[in-house]
Amino acid sequence: MKNKIKTAILTTFASVLLFPTNLFAQNIKAETKKDTVIIDKVVGIVGNKIILESAVQSQYFQAKARNKSVDKCSIFEDMLYNKLLVTQAEIDSLEVSDKEVDAEIQNRLQGFIEQLGGLTKVEEYFNKTVGEIKEDLRDITEDQLLSQKERNEITKDIKITPSEVNKFYKTLSKDSLPLVDLTLEMNQIVIYPEISKENIDEVKKKLLAIKEDVEKNGALFETKAILYSEDPGSAANGGELGMMSRSELVPEFATAAFALKKDSISNVIKSDFGYHIIQMIDRKGERINVRHILMKPKFTQEAKMKAKERIDSVYSVLSSKKYSFEDAAKLYSQDTKTAKNGGLVVNPRSGNAKFTVDEIYPANYYNIKNLEEGEFSRPFESFDDKGNTVYKIIMIKSKVAPHQASIETDYQDIQDMALNQKYQKAYDKWISEKSLSTYIKIDKSYKSCPFEYDGWLHQEIKK
């Protein structure tokens, strides 16, 4: 379970020449001394893009693991559609920058962090370093951004008026109205256990001693990382992160890393994750591969108790109603991202403050699930997005129970449905036209699929 990314990452083979004349005669094989074992094959070609059986299987099993009812034919047709979008995006000279890709990867990683309770938990879950996770996401993210740009091109001139929304709503039967999930808006107050200067100095001395041992005595940095680094994702790999751009690294780390020459080692630097020393492995333009050793100063049990006492005292202030929750957050919360906004928590996936249940870290939801709007939890132990221990109080700012959408209470949702219907008609027309003018080849194992669009098989029909 931990050896593969749990998102829909398509397997790609960079060594395969994307030329549509004879790829179906070429199964991808692994040679052994005794046998030839087929490990993958091309099952679809759209323009000069290929679809591999492994990619279809991967998405199918991921859907099954999430208890989603799905079949391989519908997954395959979705892939045909996305490859068609990417192919046309390239024809239309649409591009995505490294900065856009990096930002989207970071956004997705942040979603994992919120779900699993910290970056360390993410690396443990995937059994990969953050660099490896990001690298796995890179190709599929770039394709998805390209396909999104092409979709935007298709629908860029489509608008919808209030009268069209009302007309659309009147055509809907009660059964066709969407069920709106339980959504919450939350404010929080966060207190961190204090780490003493002595503990910080101790960590810095350990890192400097390792640096000296490598530079003066010839010790191997990677061996030291395996022995001492507290980054579970990279320690087993000798601290190596893999090729990364500046925007994929936290600013302090990036500044120090990009200033290094090959094999040189940085001074001790501080980031939100702890304290590091970094060794440069390789640099290619604006992407680098480095090793690092991470150490985190430990707070004492006494510090933990003091943090607990402090959050309890904040709870007492809230219970006395001396301050509103928002004012108390501004006064007492140590979370710099939310304190200035009265503790309001922003959903990294959507960019707004609304969360569905499955977007809330389970330990947090357990402590707030029975609260009503305006109520706040008792203090509880949790983690921040870096995996650090914190103490929290969470208030429910708003709580909307699951319900069937209506135009009075969910106009935006109904408007989105009406607009999406117009978009879908435009997509249908676009697919019908482009699938007839684009080279498409489908393996016999998928030709009997009940495709929604007949154009996928137009070349077979011509024959």
C-alpha positions as CSV (number, residue, x, y, z in Angstrom):
1,M,0.0,0.0,0.0
2,K,2.8,2.4,0.9
3,N,4.8,1.8,-2.2
4,K,2.6,3.7,-4.7
5,I,1.1,7.1,-4.8
6,K,-2.6,6.8,-4.0
7,T,-3.7,9.4,-6.6
8,A,-4.3,8.8,-10.3
9,I,-0.7,9.0,-11.5
10,L,-0.3,7.6,-15.0
11,T,2.7,5.4,-15.6
12,T,4.8,6.7,-18.5
13,F,7.7,5.3,-20.4
14,A,9.9,8.1,-21.7
15,S,11.9,5.7,-23.9
16,V,8.9,4.7,-26.1
17,L,8.9,6.6,-29.4
18,L,5.5,8.1,-29.8
19,F,4.8,7.3,-33.4
20,P,1.4,5.9,-34.3
21,T,2.2,3.4,-37.1
22,N,3.3,0.3,-35.3
23,L,3.1,0.8,-31.5
24,F,0.5,-1.9,-31.1
25,A,3.0,-4.5,-32.3
26,Q,5.3,-3.5,-29.4
27,N,4.4,-4.8,-26.0
28,I,6.8,-3.5,-23.3
29,K,8.7,-6.4,-22.0
30,A,11.1,-7.4,-19.2
31,E,13.8,-9.8,-20.4
32,T,15.2,-12.5,-18.1
33,K,17.6,-15.3,-18.9
34,K,14.8,-17.9,-19.2
35,D,11.6,-16.0,-20.0
36,T,10.2,-12.9,-21.6
37,V,7.5,-11.5,-19.3
38,I,5.1,-8.9,-20.6
39,I,4.7,-6.2,-18.0
40,D,2.7,-3.6,-19.9
41,K,1.3,-2.8,-23.3
42,V,-0.1,0.2,-25.2
43,V,-3.9,0.0,-25.3
44,G,-4.6,3.4,-26.8
45,I,-3.1,6.1,-29.0
46,V,-4.5,9.6,-29.5
47,G,-2.4,11.7,-31.8
48,N,1.1,11.0,-30.6
49,K,0.0,10.2,-27.0
50,I,-0.2,6.7,-25.6
51,I,-2.3,5.1,-23.0
52,L,-0.8,2.1,-21.1
53,E,-2.7,-0.8,-19.7
54,S,-0.9,-0.2,-16.4
55,A,-2.4,3.3,-16.2
56,V,-5.9,2.0,-16.7
57,Q,-5.4,-0.7,-14.1
58,S,-3.9,1.7,-11.6
59,Q,-6.9,4.0,-11.7
60,Y,-9.3,1.1,-11.6
61,F,-7.8,-0.4,-8.5
62,Q,-7.5,3.0,-6.8
63,A,-11.2,3.5,-7.5
64,K,-12.0,0.1,-6.1
65,A,-9.9,0.8,-3.0
66,R,-12.1,3.9,-2.4
67,N,-15.3,1.7,-2.8
68,K,-16.2,3.6,-6.0
69,S,-18.3,1.9,-8.6
70,V,-16.4,2.2,-11.8
71,D,-15.5,0.1,-14.8
72,K,-12.3,0.0,-16.9
73,C,-14.2,1.1,-20.0
74,S,-15.2,4.4,-18.5
75,I,-11.7,5.0,-17.1
76,F,-10.3,4.2,-20.5
77,E,-12.7,6.6,-22.3
78,D,-11.8,9.4,-19.8
79,M,-8.1,8.8,-20.6
80,L,-8.9,9.1,-24.4
81,Y,-10.6,12.4,-23.7
82,N,-7.8,13.8,-21.7
83,K,-5.2,12.7,-24.3
84,L,-7.3,14.4,-27.0
85,L,-7.3,17.6,-24.9
86,V,-3.5,17.5,-24.4
87,T,-2.9,16.8,-28.1
88,Q,-5.1,19.7,-29.1
89,A,-3.5,22.0,-26.5
90,E,-0.1,21.3,-28.1
91,I,-1.5,22.0,-31.5
92,D,-3.0,25.3,-30.2
93,S,0.5,26.1,-28.7
94,L,-0.9,26.2,-25.1
95,E,1.8,25.9,-22.5
96,V,2.1,25.5,-18.7
97,S,5.1,26.9,-16.9
98,D,7.3,25.1,-14.4
99,K,5.9,27.6,-11.8
100,E,2.3,26.6,-12.6
101,V,3.2,22.9,-12.3
102,D,5.1,23.5,-9.1
103,A,2.3,25.5,-7.5
104,E,-0.3,22.8,-8.4
105,I,1.9,20.0,-7.0
106,Q,2.4,22.0,-3.8
107,N,-1.4,22.5,-3.6
108,R,-2.0,18.7,-3.9
109,L,0.8,18.0,-1.4
110,Q,-0.9,20.4,1.0
111,G,-4.1,18.5,0.6
112,F,-2.3,15.2,1.5
113,I,-0.7,17.0,4.5
114,E,-4.1,18.2,5.8
115,Q,-5.6,14.7,5.3
116,L,-2.8,12.7,7.0
117,G,-1.7,15.2,9.6
118,G,1.7,16.5,8.6
119,L,4.4,16.1,6.0
120,T,6.1,13.4,7.9
121,K,2.9,11.4,7.9
122,V,2.6,11.9,4.1
123,E,6.1,10.6,3.5
124,E,5.5,7.6,5.8
125,Y,2.2,6.8,4.1
126,F,3.7,6.9,0.6
127,N,7.0,5.5,1.7
128,K,8.7,8.1,-0.4
129,T,10.5,11.4,0.2
130,V,8.6,14.6,-0.6
131,G,10.9,15.0,-3.6
132,E,10.0,11.6,-4.9
133,I,6.3,12.3,-4.4
134,K,6.5,15.6,-6.3
135,E,8.4,14.0,-9.1
136,D,5.8,11.2,-9.4
137,L,3.1,13.9,-9.7
138,R,5.0,16.1,-12.2
139,D,4.1,14.5,-15.6
140,I,0.4,13.9,-14.8
141,T,0.0,17.3,-13.3
142,E,1.5,19.0,-16.4
143,D,-0.9,17.0,-18.6
144,Q,-3.9,17.8,-16.4
145,L,-3.0,21.5,-16.4
146,L,-2.7,21.5,-20.2
147,S,-6.0,19.7,-20.6
148,Q,-7.6,22.2,-18.3
149,K,-6.3,25.1,-20.4
150,E,-7.8,23.4,-23.5
151,R,-11.1,23.0,-21.7
152,N,-11.0,26.7,-20.8
153,E,-10.4,27.4,-24.5
154,I,-13.5,25.4,-25.4
155,T,-15.8,27.2,-22.9
156,K,-14.1,30.7,-22.6
157,D,-17.0,32.5,-24.4
158,I,-19.8,30.6,-22.6
159,K,-21.8,32.6,-20.1
160,I,-25.1,32.1,-18.3
161,T,-27.8,34.5,-17.2
162,P,-30.0,34.4,-14.1
163,S,-33.1,33.7,-16.3
164,E,-31.3,30.7,-17.8
165,V,-30.5,29.4,-14.3
166,N,-34.1,29.7,-13.2
167,K,-35.3,28.0,-16.4
168,F,-32.8,25.2,-15.8
169,Y,-33.9,24.8,-12.2
170,K,-37.6,24.4,-13.3
171,T,-36.6,21.5,-15.6
172,L,-35.1,19.5,-12.7
173,S,-37.0,16.8,-11.0
174,K,-36.7,16.6,-7.2
175,D,-34.7,13.4,-7.6
176,S,-32.2,15.1,-9.9
177,L,-31.3,17.8,-7.4
178,P,-27.8,17.3,-5.9
179,L,-27.3,16.3,-2.3
180,V,-25.1,19.0,-0.7
181,D,-22.6,17.4,1.8
182,L,-22.2,18.5,5.4
183,T,-19.9,21.6,5.2
184,L,-18.2,23.3,8.1
185,E,-16.3,26.6,8.6
186,M,-13.9,26.6,11.5
187,N,-11.9,29.0,13.6
188,Q,-9.0,27.7,15.7
189,I,-6.7,28.7,18.6
190,V,-3.3,26.9,18.5
191,I,-0.7,26.6,21.2
192,Y,2.8,25.1,20.7
193,P,4.9,23.5,23.4
194,E,7.9,25.8,23.9
195,I,11.3,24.5,22.9
196,S,14.2,25.8,25.0
197,K,17.3,27.6,23.6
198,E,19.4,24.8,25.2
199,N,17.6,22.2,23.2
200,I,18.0,24.2,20.0
201,D,21.7,24.7,20.7
202,E,22.2,21.0,21.3
203,V,20.7,20.2,17.9
204,K,22.9,22.8,16.1
205,K,26.0,21.4,17.8
206,K,25.1,17.8,16.6
207,L,24.6,19.0,13.0
208,L,27.9,21.0,13.0
209,A,29.7,18.0,14.4
210,I,28.4,15.9,11.5
211,K,29.4,18.5,9.0
212,E,32.9,18.6,10.4
213,D,33.2,14.8,10.4
214,V,32.3,14.7,6.7
215,E,34.5,17.7,5.6
216,K,37.6,16.9,7.7
217,N,37.5,13.1,8.3
218,G,35.9,11.9,5.1
219,A,32.8,10.5,6.7
220,L,29.9,9.9,4.2
221,F,27.1,12.4,4.4
222,E,24.6,9.8,3.3
223,T,25.6,7.4,6.0
224,K,25.1,10.2,8.6
225,A,21.7,10.9,7.2
226,I,20.6,7.3,7.5
227,L,21.8,7.2,11.1
228,Y,20.7,10.6,12.4
229,S,18.2,12.4,10.1
230,E,14.7,12.8,11.4
231,D,13.1,13.1,8.0
232,P,11.6,9.6,7.6
233,G,11.0,10.0,3.9
234,S,14.6,10.8,2.9
235,A,16.7,9.3,5.7
236,A,16.6,5.7,4.4
237,N,17.8,7.1,1.0
238,G,20.8,8.9,2.5
239,G,18.9,12.2,2.9
240,E,18.5,12.6,-0.9
241,L,15.5,14.6,-2.0
242,G,15.6,14.2,-5.8
243,M,15.5,16.9,-8.4
244,M,13.5,19.9,-7.2
245,S,12.9,23.5,-8.3
246,R,13.3,26.5,-6.0
247,S,9.5,26.9,-5.6
248,E,9.2,23.3,-4.3
249,L,11.4,24.0,-1.3
250,V,10.7,26.2,1.7
251,P,12.4,29.6,1.2
252,E,15.1,29.2,3.9
253,F,16.1,25.8,2.6
254,A,16.0,26.9,-1.0
255,T,18.2,29.9,-0.4
256,A,20.9,27.8,1.3
257,A,20.7,24.9,-1.1
258,F,20.9,26.9,-4.3
259,A,24.0,28.7,-3.0
260,L,25.9,25.5,-2.7
261,K,28.5,24.0,-5.1
262,K,28.8,20.3,-5.9
263,D,29.6,18.2,-2.8
264,S,29.7,21.3,-0.5
265,I,27.7,21.4,2.8
266,S,25.7,24.3,4.1
267,N,25.8,25.8,7.6
268,V,22.9,24.9,9.9
269,I,19.7,26.4,8.6
270,K,16.3,26.7,10.2
271,S,13.0,25.9,8.5
272,D,9.5,25.2,9.8
273,F,10.4,21.6,9.8
274,G,13.4,21.9,12.1
275,Y,17.2,22.4,11.6
276,H,19.1,21.1,8.6
277,I,22.5,20.8,7.0
278,I,22.4,20.3,3.2
279,Q,24.8,18.8,0.7
280,M,24.7,19.6,-3.0
281,I,24.6,16.5,-5.3
282,D,23.8,18.0,-8.7
283,R,22.4,21.0,-10.4
284,K,20.7,21.2,-13.8
285,G,19.6,24.8,-14.6
286,E,17.0,25.8,-12.0
287,R,16.6,22.3,-10.5
288,I,18.8,20.7,-7.9
289,N,19.3,17.4,-6.2
290,V,20.5,17.6,-2.6
291,R,20.9,15.5,0.5
292,H,19.9,16.9,3.9
293,I,20.0,15.9,7.5
294,L,17.0,17.1,9.6
295,M,17.0,17.3,13.3
296,K,14.1,18.6,15.5
297,P,14.7,20.1,18.9
298,K,12.7,18.2,21.4
299,F,10.4,19.9,23.9
300,T,10.4,18.5,27.4
301,Q,7.5,17.0,29.2
302,E,7.4,20.1,31.3
303,A,7.0,22.2,28.2
304,K,4.2,20.0,27.0
305,M,2.4,20.4,30.3
306,K,2.9,24.2,30.2
307,A,1.3,24.3,26.7
308,K,-1.6,22.2,28.0
309,E,-2.0,24.6,30.9
310,R,-2.0,27.6,28.6
311,I,-4.6,26.2,26.2
312,D,-6.7,25.3,29.3
313,S,-6.5,28.9,30.5
314,V,-7.6,30.1,27.0
315,Y,-10.5,27.7,27.3
316,S,-11.4,29.3,30.6
317,V,-11.3,32.8,29.1
318,L,-13.6,31.6,26.2
319,S,-16.0,30.0,28.7
320,S,-16.2,33.2,30.7
321,K,-17.2,35.0,27.5
322,K,-14.7,37.8,28.2
323,Y,-13.6,37.7,24.6
324,S,-15.2,36.4,21.4
325,F,-13.5,33.4,19.9
326,E,-12.1,35.6,17.0
327,D,-10.6,38.1,19.4
328,A,-9.2,35.4,21.6
329,A,-7.5,33.8,18.5
330,K,-5.9,37.1,17.7
331,L,-4.7,37.5,21.3
332,Y,-3.6,34.0,22.1
333,S,-3.2,31.7,19.1
334,Q,0.4,31.0,18.0
335,D,-0.6,29.8,14.5
336,T,0.6,32.8,12.4
337,K,-1.4,31.6,9.4
338,T,-4.8,31.9,11.1
339,A,-4.4,34.2,14.2
340,K,-4.7,37.5,12.3
341,N,-8.0,36.3,10.7
342,G,-9.5,35.4,14.1
343,G,-8.4,31.8,13.7
344,L,-10.3,31.2,10.5
345,V,-9.0,28.1,8.8
346,V,-8.6,28.1,5.0
347,N,-9.1,25.0,3.0
348,P,-5.9,24.5,0.9
349,R,-7.8,22.6,-1.8
350,S,-10.5,25.1,-2.5
351,G,-9.0,28.4,-1.2
352,N,-12.1,29.2,0.8
353,A,-13.0,28.4,4.4
354,K,-15.5,25.6,3.7
355,F,-14.6,22.0,4.5
356,T,-16.4,18.7,4.0
357,V,-15.9,16.0,6.6
358,D,-13.4,14.1,4.4
359,E,-11.2,17.2,4.2
360,I,-10.7,17.5,7.9
361,Y,-7.9,15.7,9.7
362,P,-9.7,12.8,11.6
363,A,-8.3,13.7,15.0
364,N,-9.7,17.2,14.6
365,Y,-13.1,16.0,13.4
366,Y,-13.4,13.6,16.3
367,N,-13.3,16.5,18.7
368,I,-15.8,18.7,16.8
369,K,-18.3,16.3,15.2
370,N,-20.9,16.9,17.9
371,L,-20.6,20.7,18.0
372,E,-23.2,23.1,16.7
373,E,-22.7,26.4,15.1
374,G,-21.0,28.9,17.5
375,E,-19.8,26.1,19.9
376,F,-16.2,25.3,20.5
377,S,-14.4,22.2,21.5
378,R,-12.5,21.4,24.7
379,P,-8.7,21.6,24.3
380,F,-7.1,18.6,22.6
381,E,-3.7,17.5,21.3
382,S,-3.2,17.5,17.5
383,F,-0.6,18.3,14.8
384,D,0.1,21.2,12.5
385,D,0.8,20.8,8.8
386,K,4.5,20.2,9.5
387,G,3.7,17.3,11.8
388,N,4.5,19.2,15.0
389,T,2.6,18.6,18.2
390,V,0.1,21.3,19.1
391,Y,-2.8,22.0,21.3
392,K,-6.0,23.3,19.8
393,I,-9.5,24.6,20.5
394,I,-11.8,24.7,17.4
395,M,-15.0,26.6,17.0
396,I,-17.6,25.8,14.5
397,K,-18.2,29.1,12.6
398,S,-20.9,27.7,10.3
399,K,-22.4,24.2,9.9
400,V,-24.6,23.3,7.0
401,A,-26.3,19.9,7.3
402,P,-26.5,17.6,4.3
403,H,-29.5,18.6,2.2
404,Q,-31.0,18.6,-1.2
405,A,-30.1,21.7,-3.1
406,S,-32.7,24.4,-3.7
407,I,-32.4,27.6,-5.6
408,E,-33.2,29.7,-2.5
409,T,-30.4,28.3,-0.3
410,D,-27.9,27.0,-2.9
411,Y,-28.2,29.3,-5.9
412,Q,-24.4,29.1,-6.6
413,D,-24.7,25.3,-6.8
414,I,-27.7,25.4,-9.2
415,Q,-25.9,28.1,-11.3
416,D,-22.9,25.8,-11.5
417,M,-25.1,22.9,-12.6
418,A,-26.7,25.0,-15.3
419,L,-23.4,26.4,-16.5
420,N,-21.8,22.9,-16.5
421,Q,-24.7,21.7,-18.7
422,K,-23.8,24.4,-21.2
423,Y,-20.1,23.4,-20.9
424,Q,-21.0,19.7,-21.4
425,K,-22.8,20.5,-24.7
426,A,-19.8,22.4,-25.9
427,Y,-17.5,19.5,-24.9
428,D,-19.7,17.0,-26.6
429,K,-19.6,19.0,-29.9
430,W,-15.8,19.5,-29.6
431,I,-15.1,15.8,-28.9
432,S,-17.3,14.7,-31.8
433,E,-15.4,17.0,-34.2
434,K,-11.9,16.5,-32.9
435,S,-12.2,12.7,-32.5
436,L,-13.0,12.5,-36.3
437,S,-9.9,14.6,-37.3
438,T,-7.3,13.1,-34.9
439,Y,-5.4,9.8,-35.3
440,I,-6.9,7.4,-32.7
441,K,-6.1,3.7,-32.3
442,I,-7.7,1.4,-29.7
443,D,-6.5,-2.0,-28.7
444,K,-8.9,-4.9,-29.4
445,S,-9.3,-5.5,-25.7
446,Y,-11.2,-2.2,-25.5
447,K,-13.0,-2.0,-28.8
448,S,-16.2,-3.7,-27.4
449,C,-16.5,-1.0,-24.7
450,P,-19.9,0.9,-24.7
451,F,-18.3,4.2,-25.4
452,E,-20.3,7.4,-24.9
453,Y,-18.7,8.9,-28.0
454,D,-18.7,7.0,-31.3
455,G,-15.9,9.0,-32.7
456,W,-13.2,7.0,-30.8
457,L,-13.8,4.1,-33.2
458,H,-14.3,6.2,-36.4
459,Q,-11.1,4.8,-38.1
460,E,-12.2,1.3,-37.4
461,I,-15.7,2.1,-38.9
462,K,-14.1,3.5,-42.0
463,K,-12.3,0.2,-42.6
